[in-house]
Amino acid sequence: MSAEDLDDTGATPAQQPMVTLPDRLSTNPKSPYFNPELLEQDIGIRFKGVEKTNVEEYCISEGWVRLSVGTAKDRAGNPMTVKLQGSVEPYFRAKQPD
């Protein structure tokens, strides 16, 4: 085992604690489901088996995602969204080597 295999706590990748994604997460800072620390990580969303990149909010237990629709804004300046029902699979994307 080399020094590169250890993180700053001295744990190997297999020993590092796994962070689980919450049942519901939003990118809107006004939402009670907003979590800036978690959103700093690279999170991917599969909706009905297809990768989505325009997800504003998701809920696993209720089975829906809220997607932004183009560049349209509502009167408060927030992106217009549409709520779709289906299976939701959030995951952490693997880090790409530099």
N, C-alpha and C positions, 0 to 999 in steps of 0.2 A: 504494500500500500504506500503510495507516495503522498507528499504534502498537498498536492493538487486535489486528492480525493477527499480531503477533510475540509469542512467549512470552518468559519471563525469560532464555532463552539467546540470543534474537535470531533464532530460526529460525521460519520460517513453518510453518503446519500441514502443508503438503506435505513439508517438510524434516524434521519431527520423526520420531524413530525409532519404528517400529511395534513394539509389544509383542505378542508372540504368546502365546497361551494354551498351557499345558502339556498333554501327553497325558493327564495324570491330576491331579486337584485335589480336595481335601477341605476341608470346613468344620470338621472336628474337630481341635482343637489337639493332640491326642495322636497324630494320624496323621503318617507321614513325608511325606505329600503335601500337608500344610497349608502355605499361603503367605500370611501376613497382609497383606503389601504388595499382593499381587495381588487379594486378596479385598476390599480397601478400594475398589477400582474397581467400577463397576456391570457385573456379568457376567450375561448371560442364557444359558439352556440350552434348546435345541430338542431334544426327544426324539421321534423318529419324526415330525418336522415340526410338533409341538405344543409351545408354550411351557410350560415347567414352572417353578414357583416354589418347590417344596419339595425340591430336589435337595441331598443331603448330600455326595455324592461322584460323580465321573464318570470314565470311562476311554474315550477315543476309540478307541484301537487295538483294545481288546477288545470295544467296543460295548456298554457297559452304564452304567446310572445306579443310584445308591442313593437312594431317596426316603424321606422320613420319612412315617410312617403315623399321621395324626391327632395326638393329644396323649399317646398311650401311651408309657410309659417302661420300660426294662428295669430289672433290680435294681440296676444301677450308676448309674441316673439318666439314662442316655443315651436319646435318642429311638429308638423302634422303627423299623426301616427294612425296606424290601423292595428286592431287586435285580432290575431289569428289563433284558432284552436288547433291543437295537435300535440304530438309527443315532443318534449323539450329535453335536450341533453347538453348541459353545460360541461365544459372541461377546460383544463389548463393546457394551453398549447406548449409543445416542446420547444425549448430554447434552441435557436439556430446557432451553429458554430460560426465564429467570426472569420 
